[in-house]
Amino acid sequence: MHLPEPKNLPYKALLADIEKGLIKIPQFQRDYVWSKDRAAGLIDSILKGYPIGTFITWKTKEALRVVKDLGGVELPPVPDGDFAEYVLDGQQRMTSLFCALKGVQINRGKKVDDFSEIYIDLNADEHQQIVLTDISELEEGSYIKLKDLISFDLNFLQKYQQFFPKITEYSQTLQGYNFSLIEVKEAPLDVATEIFTRINVGGKPLSLFEIMVAKTFDANEEFDLSEKFEALVDRLREVGYDTISDATVLQTVSLVIGKECKRQNILRLDKKRFIEEWPKVADAIEAAVDYFRGYYRIPVSRLLPYNSLLAPFAYFFYHHKDKPLENKQLFLEDFLWRVSLGGRYSSSVEGKLAQDVKRIDKILQEQQPDYDWKIDTSAQFIQENGWFNAGRSYIKALLCILAYQEPKSFIDGSIVHISNDWLKRANSRNYHHYFPRAYLRKQGLGDEHSNHIANITIVDDFLNKRKIGAQAPSAYMRKFTEQNSDLKAHMKTHLIELEAWGIWDDDYDTFLTKRCEVLSEEIRKRLVLREQDKNAHQSVNIEDLDELALEADL
């Protein structure tokens, strides 16, 4: 990388380079937000000879996704083989200059800012505001439009003959103004974005995805990562998996290409290889989602214990185009539940993903992977660790087991609709406390007892809020027995037995114990049990069980 080089750029050269397409605003820059009044203040400073700060640009031949329409004016692309100057600092000032001097109209939603309505007060002295936007109190003929200051003819001068010296002075000052610029030459993209981030310390740092959008843009290949990701999310939205993060998608691409997915690994990905692999990775992600929904019956992405689970499964389907059968199916399911129940991705997710694709490689070869963490499948463990929080990976895993049963309505046996929108909070309309909390409070039991996964059923809003409320289970279940002749069968879809569970006696302790026993059995069905799991209760090794299952921010 060359050392940054300070230089002066005359007004004419600056505007000419913008119009030629040589100066660009990279996509990772924020939107243009300056008002017309603020732009007028900038020009006022120039006419008074004040410094307006330094522009910092990155000079490179690397093609980036850029904002081509500076201030709404369509500008040409960078000429083939030529350098572009990407603005790292000063885009608000540079855009203001361009829009003000060209008289551009900028659409801001329902409002249009007309930058041609910036004026020069020809009667103002150096101690007053020379450039302004409000001319309501100025006399006709005592002001001109700023854009007329640059290009005026003889007729124009005759109209403003008495102000000729001042107009000439302002025009020469503006056109002779040297803009201070520091040029960073031919630095790698990650260095350029780091410079941008450090300059804008008060703003929001660039995300890894924003950097990769810039790095992988290719006009010839018509590849725009931002658009490709949005199209993928749109397709996933149709099947309820639109909450998958851009971080998880980048991790997946990186694992496929290099079996590592830390930030530095992703930044080093070859652009050409990234573009080549994208369609296959996107297909693999969709195949993984289909498998989650079909085989595991996880209907929506918010139920996934971790977003990052998509990465190793997409890696599997990248290398295995068909549905897994026999040992592959068995070992893949064992992997899913060990990760989900073991708090695997609650911390250091990138490093663990790299370890886990090695396990996926073994599964692809129909070999059983080794695991260095235990899973306690006992009902006692569930009872002791089942406090309900919709963000916990352990709870989400158990919710997935409940969703697998395709729970049916207590009223009529219709399948309960599970929605991403409904699963954002622990008080979601889909979550019902079978022994209602309000009822248990009356019995002297606080939320620490009632708010337990074994007391949760997945229902619809109508049933939860309007039909049950704070009634005792024995009361509301008797009503449903009268309405629904198949209630016993429908309750089994909630992993609940109506008899000998304490329901008709409103015996919460018995109910909780029985439900934990059934959940324990369901967990054991999904694992390839080992000796370490059988002894897990004496030496449990579940990481961050009480942490929210939030994705690590790249």
C-alpha positions in Angstrom: 0.0 0.0 0.0 1.2 3.5 -0.9 1.4 6.2 1.7 -1.6 8.5 1.7 -0.9 11.5 -0.6 -2.2 15.0 0.0 -3.2 17.0 -3.0 -5.2 20.0 -4.1 -8.0 19.6 -6.6 -9.4 22.7 -8.3 -13.1 23.2 -8.6 -13.2 22.4 -12.3 -11.2 19.2 -12.0 -13.4 18.0 -9.1 -16.7 18.5 -11.0 -15.2 17.1 -14.2 -14.0 14.0 -12.5 -17.5 13.5 -10.9 -19.2 13.9 -14.3 -16.8 11.5 -16.0 -17.6 8.8 -13.5 -14.1 8.8 -11.9 -15.3 9.8 -8.4 -17.7 7.4 -6.9 -19.6 7.0 -3.6 -19.2 3.3 -2.5 -22.2 1.4 -1.3 -21.0 1.2 2.2 -21.3 5.0 2.6 -24.6 6.1 4.2 -27.3 7.9 2.4 -27.0 11.6 1.5 -28.8 13.5 4.3 -27.6 17.1 4.2 -30.4 19.7 3.8 -30.4 22.4 1.2 -29.7 25.0 4.0 -26.6 23.1 5.1 -25.4 22.9 1.5 -25.9 26.7 1.1 -23.8 27.1 4.3 -21.0 25.1 2.7 -20.9 27.3 -0.5 -21.0 30.4 1.7 -17.8 29.2 3.5 -16.1 28.7 0.1 -17.1 32.2 -1.2 -15.6 33.6 2.0 -12.4 31.6 1.6 -12.9 29.5 4.6 -11.5 25.9 4.7 -14.2 23.3 4.4 -12.3 20.2 5.5 -10.4 17.5 3.6 -11.8 14.8 1.3 -10.3 11.4 1.7 -10.5 9.1 -1.3 -9.4 5.6 -2.1 -7.8 5.3 -5.6 -8.1 1.8 -7.0 -9.0 -0.2 -10.1 -11.1 -2.6 -8.0 -14.7 -2.5 -9.2 -17.2 -2.0 -6.3 -20.9 -1.8 -6.0 -21.3 2.0 -6.0 -24.0 4.6 -5.8 -23.9 5.8 -9.4 -26.7 8.3 -9.1 -25.0 11.1 -7.2 -27.8 13.4 -6.1 -30.2 11.8 -8.5 -28.0 12.5 -11.5 -27.1 9.4 -13.6 -23.3 9.3 -14.0 -21.3 7.1 -16.3 -19.4 4.1 -15.1 -15.7 4.2 -14.5 -14.0 3.9 -17.9 -12.5 0.4 -18.5 -9.0 0.1 -17.1 -9.1 3.5 -15.4 -8.7 4.2 -11.7 -11.7 5.2 -9.6 -11.7 7.5 -6.6 -14.0 6.1 -4.0 -15.0 8.7 -1.3 -14.1 7.5 2.2 -14.7 10.8 3.9 -16.5 13.9 2.8 -19.4 12.4 0.7 -22.0 14.7 2.3 -19.8 17.8 1.4 -19.0 16.5 -2.0 -22.6 15.6 -2.9 -23.7 19.0 -1.6 -21.3 20.8 -3.8 -22.3 18.8 -6.8 -26.0 19.2 -6.2 -25.9 22.9 -5.4 -23.7 23.9 -8.3 -25.7 21.7 -10.8 -29.1 22.7 -9.3 -30.2 19.1 -8.8 -33.6 18.0 -7.5 -33.4 15.3 -4.8 -36.3 13.1 -3.9 -36.6 12.4 -0.2 -39.7 10.3 0.1 -42.7 12.6 -0.3 -40.5 15.7 -0.3 -38.4 17.1 -3.1 -35.4 19.3 -2.3 -34.6 21.6 -5.3 -31.0 22.6 -5.0 -31.4 25.0 -7.9 -33.2 27.2 -5.3 -29.9 28.3 -3.6 -29.2 32.0 -4.1 -26.4 34.6 -3.9 -27.4 37.7 -2.0 -25.6 40.4 -4.0 -26.1 43.1 -1.4 -24.6 41.0 1.5 -21.2 41.9 2.8 -18.5 39.5 4.0 -19.9 39.5 7.6 -23.4 38.5 6.4 -24.8 35.3 5.0 -24.0 35.5 1.3 -25.5 32.2 0.2 -29.1 31.4 1.3 -32.3 29.6 0.4 -34.9 32.1 1.6 -35.2 35.1 -0.7 -38.7 36.3 0.5 -37.2 39.5 2.0 -34.8 40.3 -0.8 -35.5 42.8 -3.5 -36.0 41.6 -7.1 -32.7 41.9 -9.0 -30.6 41.8 -5.8 -29.9 38.1 -6.0 -29.0 35.4 -8.5 -29.2 31.6 -8.5 -26.0 29.9 -7.4 -25.9 27.7 -10.5 -26.0 30.9 -12.7 -22.7 32.0 -11.0 -20.8 29.4 -12.9 -22.1 29.9 -16.4 -23.4 33.4 -17.3 -23.6 35.2 -20.6 -23.5 38.9 -21.7 -27.3 39.3 -21.4 -27.1 38.1 -17.9 -24.4 40.5 -17.0 -26.3 43.4 -18.5 -29.2 42.6 -16.3 -27.0 42.7 -13.2 -24.6 45.4 -14.4 -24.4 47.2 -11.1 -23.3 43.9 -9.4 -20.8 42.9 -12.1 -17.6 43.2 -9.9 -19.2 41.2 -7.1 -20.5 38.5 -9.5 -17.1 38.2 -11.2 -15.3 38.0 -7.8 -17.6 35.3 -6.5 -17.3 33.3 -9.7 -13.5 33.5 -9.7 -13.4 32.6 -6.0 -15.5 29.5 -6.5 -13.9 28.3 -9.7 -10.4 29.0 -8.3 -11.0 27.3 -5.0 -8.6 24.4 -4.3 -10.2 21.5 -2.5 -8.0 19.6 -0.1 -7.9 15.9 -0.8 -5.9 13.0 0.7 -5.6 10.0 -1.7 -5.1 6.5 -0.4 -3.7 4.6 -3.4 -4.3 0.9 -4.3 -5.0 -0.3 -0.7 -6.9 -3.6 -0.3 -10.6 -3.3 0.3 -10.4 -4.4 3.9 -7.8 -1.6 4.6 -10.0 1.0 2.8 -13.1 0.0 4.8 -11.1 0.0 8.0 -10.0 3.6 7.2 -13.6 4.5 6.6 -14.6 3.0 9.9 -11.9 4.7 11.9 -12.7 8.1 10.3 -16.4 7.7 11.1 -15.8 6.6 14.7 -19.0 8.4 15.8 -21.1 6.5 13.3 -22.1 2.9 12.8 -19.2 0.6 12.0 -19.4 -1.2 8.7 -20.7 -4.7 9.0 -18.9 -7.6 7.4 -21.8 -8.1 5.0 -21.5 -4.4 3.8 -17.8 -4.9 3.1 -18.4 -8.2 1.2 -21.2 -6.5 -0.8 -18.6 -4.0 -1.9 -15.8 -6.5 -2.5 -17.8 -9.0 -4.5 -19.6 -6.6 -6.8 -19.0 -7.4 -10.5 -20.9 -5.5 -13.2 -19.8 -7.9 -16.0 -21.0 -10.9 -14.1 -24.1 -9.0 -13.0 -23.3 -10.0 -9.5 -24.6 -7.9 -6.6 -24.4 -9.7 -3.3 -26.9 -7.4 -1.7 -29.5 -8.2 -4.4 -28.6 -11.9 -4.4 -29.1 -12.1 -0.6 -32.4 -10.2 -0.8 -33.7 -12.5 -3.5 -32.7 -15.5 -1.4 -34.5 -14.1 1.6 -37.6 -13.4 -0.5 -37.6 -17.1 -1.5 -37.1 -18.2 2.1 -39.9 -15.9 3.2 -42.4 -18.0 1.3 -41.6 -20.9 3.5 -41.2 -19.0 6.8 -37.4 -18.9 7.0 -36.8 -15.2 6.2 -35.1 -14.4 9.6 -31.8 -16.1 8.5 -29.1 -13.6 8.9 -26.6 -12.3 6.3 -23.8 -13.4 8.7 -25.0 -17.0 8.5 -25.0 -16.9 4.7 -21.5 -15.5 4.7 -20.4 -18.2 7.1 -21.9 -20.9 4.8 -20.1 -19.6 1.7 -16.8 -19.5 3.6 -17.2 -23.0 5.0 -17.9 -24.4 1.6 -14.9 -22.7 0.0 -12.3 -23.0 2.8 -13.9 -24.8 5.8 -13.2 -21.8 8.0 -15.6 -18.9 8.6 -13.9 -16.3 10.9 -14.1 -12.7 9.8 -10.5 -12.7 8.4 -11.3 -15.9 6.4 -14.4 -14.3 4.9 -12.5 -11.2 4.0 -9.9 -13.2 2.2 -12.3 -15.1 0.0 -11.5 -14.9 -3.7 -14.1 -12.7 -5.5 -14.3 -15.0 -8.6 -14.7 -18.1 -6.5 -17.3 -16.4 -4.3 -19.4 -15.5 -7.4 -19.0 -19.0 -8.9 -20.1 -20.7 -5.7 -23.0 -18.5 -4.8 -25.7 -20.3 -6.9 -24.7 -23.7 -5.5 -24.5 -22.3 -1.9 -27.9 -20.7 -2.3 -29.4 -24.0 -3.5 -27.8 -25.8 -0.6 -29.2 -23.3 1.9 -32.7 -23.9 0.4 -32.2 -27.6 0.5 -31.2 -27.4 4.2 -34.4 -25.3 4.9 -36.5 -27.9 3.1 -35.0 -30.6 5.2 -35.6 -28.7 8.5 -39.2 -28.1 7.5 -39.8 -31.6 6.1 -37.9 -34.1 8.1 -37.6 -32.3 11.4 -40.9 -30.4 11.0 -39.4 -27.2 12.2 -42.0 -24.9 10.5 -40.3 -21.5 10.8 -36.8 -20.1 11.3 -37.5 -18.5 14.7 -37.9 -21.9 16.2 -34.3 -22.9 15.1 -32.2 -23.1 18.2 -29.5 -21.2 16.3 -29.5 -19.5 12.9 -26.0 -20.8 12.5 -27.3 -24.4 12.3 -28.1 -23.6 8.7 -24.4 -23.4 7.9 -23.3 -27.0 8.6 -26.5 -28.3 7.1 -26.1 -26.3 4.0 -22.5 -27.6 3.8 -23.9 -31.1 4.0 -26.4 -30.5 1.1 -23.8 -28.7 -0.9 -21.9 -32.0 -1.0 -24.9 -34.3 -0.9 -27.6 -33.4 -3.4 -30.1 -36.1 -2.2 -31.9 -36.5 1.1 -29.8 -38.4 3.6 -30.8 -42.0 4.3 -29.9 -44.7 6.9 -26.7 -43.8 8.7 -26.3 -40.3 7.2 -29.8 -39.5 8.3 -29.2 -41.0 11.7 -25.9 -39.2 12.4 -27.2 -35.9 11.0 -30.2 -35.9 13.4 -27.8 -36.8 16.2 -25.7 -33.8 15.3 -28.7 -31.5 15.2 -29.9 -32.3 18.7 -26.4 -32.4 20.2 -25.7 -28.9 19.0 -29.2 -27.6 19.9 -29.5 -29.2 23.4 -25.8 -28.7 24.2 -25.7 -24.9 23.9 -23.0 -25.4 21.2 -23.3 -22.1 19.3 -24.0 -19.8 22.3 -20.3 -18.5 22.1 -17.3 -18.8 19.8 -19.6 -19.8 17.0 -17.1 -19.4 14.0 -14.5 -21.6 15.5 -17.1 -24.3 16.4 -18.6 -24.2 12.9 -15.1 -25.0 11.5 -14.9 -27.9 13.9 -18.4 -29.1 13.1 -17.9 -29.2 9.3 -15.3 -31.8 10.0 -18.0 -33.8 11.8 -20.3 -33.2 8.7 -17.5 -34.6 6.5 -17.5 -37.8 8.6 -21.3 -38.0 8.3 -21.0 -37.6 4.5 -18.7 -40.7 4.7 -21.3 -42.5 6.8 -19.0 -42.4 9.8 -20.2 -41.5 13.3 -18.5 -38.3 14.6 -17.1 -37.9 18.0 -18.4 -35.3 20.4 -16.6 -33.7 23.4 -19.8 -32.6 25.2 -22.5 -34.6 26.9 -26.3 -34.4 26.7 -28.3 -35.1 29.8 -31.5 -36.6 28.6 -33.1 -37.2 32.0 -36.5 -35.8 33.0 -34.8 -34.5 36.2 -32.4 -32.3 34.1 -35.3 -30.9 32.0 -37.2 -30.1 35.2 -34.3 -28.4 36.8 -33.2 -26.4 33.6 -36.5 -25.9 31.8 -37.3 -22.3 32.8 -39.0 -20.8 29.8 -37.4 -18.1 27.7 -38.1 -18.1 24.0 -34.5 -17.0 23.2 -32.7 -19.9 24.9 -31.3 -22.5 22.5 -32.2 -25.4 24.9 -35.9 -24.2 25.1 -36.0 -23.7 21.3 -34.8 -27.3 20.9 -37.7 -28.5 23.1 -40.1 -26.3 21.2 -39.0 -27.9 18.0 -39.8 -31.3 19.5 -43.3 -29.9 20.4 -43.7 -28.5 16.9 -42.7 -31.8 15.3 -45.9 -33.3 16.7 -47.9 -30.9 14.5 -50.0 -29.8 17.5 -53.7 -29.5 17.0 -56.3 -27.2 18.4 -58.0 -28.3 21.7 -61.3 -27.1 20.2 -61.6 -28.8 16.8 -58.3 -30.6 16.0 -57.3 -28.1 13.3 -53.5 -27.8 12.9 -52.1 -24.8 14.9 -50.5 -22.2 12.6 -47.0 -21.3 13.8 -45.7 -17.9 12.6 -42.3 -16.2 12.7 -44.2 -13.0 13.7 -45.8 -14.7 16.6 -42.6 -16.2 18.0 -40.6 -13.0 18.7 -41.3 -12.9 22.5 -41.9 -15.3 25.3 -45.4 -14.0 25.6 -46.2 -14.9 22.0 -49.7 -15.8 21.0 -48.4 -19.3 20.1 -47.3 -20.1 23.6 -49.9 -21.2 26.2 -49.2 -22.2 29.8 -51.3 -25.3 30.2 -51.6 -24.5 33.9 -52.3 -20.8 33.4 -49.9 -18.5 35.4 -52.8 -16.5 36.7 -54.4 -19.7 38.0 -51.1 -20.9 39.6 -50.6 -17.5 41.3 -53.9 -17.9 43.0 -52.5 -21.2 44.4 -49.4 -19.5 45.7 -47.0 -20.5 42.9 -45.0 -17.7 41.3 -43.8 -17.5 37.7 -40.6 -19.3 38.6 -42.7 -22.4 39.0 -45.3 -21.8 36.2 -43.0 -20.5 33.5 -41.5 -23.8 32.5 -41.1 -25.5 29.1 -43.0 -28.6 30.4 -46.0 -26.2 31.1 -46.0 -24.8 27.6 -48.2 -25.9 24.7 -48.3 -24.4 21.2 -51.7 -23.1 20.4 -53.5 -20.4 18.4 -54.3 -16.9 19.8 -58.1 -17.5 19.8 -57.7 -20.5 22.2 -55.0 -19.0 24.4 -56.6 -15.6 25.2 -60.3 -16.0 24.8 -61.2 -19.6 25.7 -58.8 -20.5 28.5 -57.7 -17.3 30.3 -57.0 -18.0 34.0 -59.2 -21.1 34.4 -58.0 -24.3 36.1 -57.1 -27.1 33.6 -59.8 -29.3 34.9 -62.4 -26.6 34.2 -61.4 -25.6 30.7 -60.5 -29.2 29.6 -64.0 -30.4 30.6 -65.5 -27.8 28.3 -63.2 -29.0 25.4 -64.2 -32.6 26.1 -67.8 -31.7 25.4 -66.8 -29.8 22.2 -64.2 -32.2 20.8 -64.8 -35.9 20.8 -61.2 -36.6 19.7 -59.7 -34.4 22.4 -57.6 -37.3 23.8 -55.9 -37.9 20.5 -55.4 -34.2 19.8 -53.8 -33.7 23.2 -51.2 -36.4 22.3 -50.1 -34.0 19.6 -49.0 -31.8 22.5 -47.3 -34.7 24.3 -50.0 -34.6 26.9 -52.0 -37.6 28.3 -55.4 -36.7 29.8 -55.4 -39.6 32.3 -53.1 -40.1 35.3 -51.4 -36.8 34.7 -53.1 -34.8 37.5 -55.1 -32.7 35.0 -58.5 -33.5 36.4 -57.2 -32.9 40.0 -55.4 -29.7 39.0 -52.2 -31.3 40.3 -49.4 -29.2 38.8 -46.5 -31.1 40.2 -47.7 -34.4 38.8 -48.4 -32.8 35.4 -44.9 -31.2 35.3 -43.2 -34.5 36.2 -45.1 -36.5 33.6 -44.5 -34.0 30.8 -40.7 -33.8 31.6 -40.6 -37.6 31.4 -42.3 -37.6 27.9 -39.9 -34.8 26.7 -37.0 -36.9 28.0 -38.2 -39.9 25.9 -38.5 -37.7 22.8 -34.9 -36.4 23.3 -33.6 -40.0 23.6 -35.4 -41.0 20.4 -33.4 -38.3 18.5 -29.9 -39.1 19.8 -27.4 -41.8 19.1 -26.9 -42.4 22.8 -23.4 -42.9 24.2 -22.1 -43.9 27.6 -21.2 -40.2 28.3 -24.8 -39.2 27.8 -26.1 -41.8 30.3 -23.8 -40.4 33.0 -24.3 -36.8 32.0 -26.4 -35.7 35.0 -23.4 -36.3 37.3 -21.1 -34.3 35.0 -23.1 -32.1 32.7 -21.2 -29.9 30.2 -23.7 -27.7 28.5 -22.3 -24.3 27.6 -24.2 -21.2 28.4 -27.5 -22.9 29.1 -29.0 -19.7 30.6 -27.8 -17.5 27.7 -30.0 -16.3 24.9 -29.4 -18.2 21.7 -28.4 -15.1 19.8 -26.1 -15.2 16.8 -22.5 -14.0 17.3 -22.1 -10.7 15.4 -19.5 -11.0 12.8 
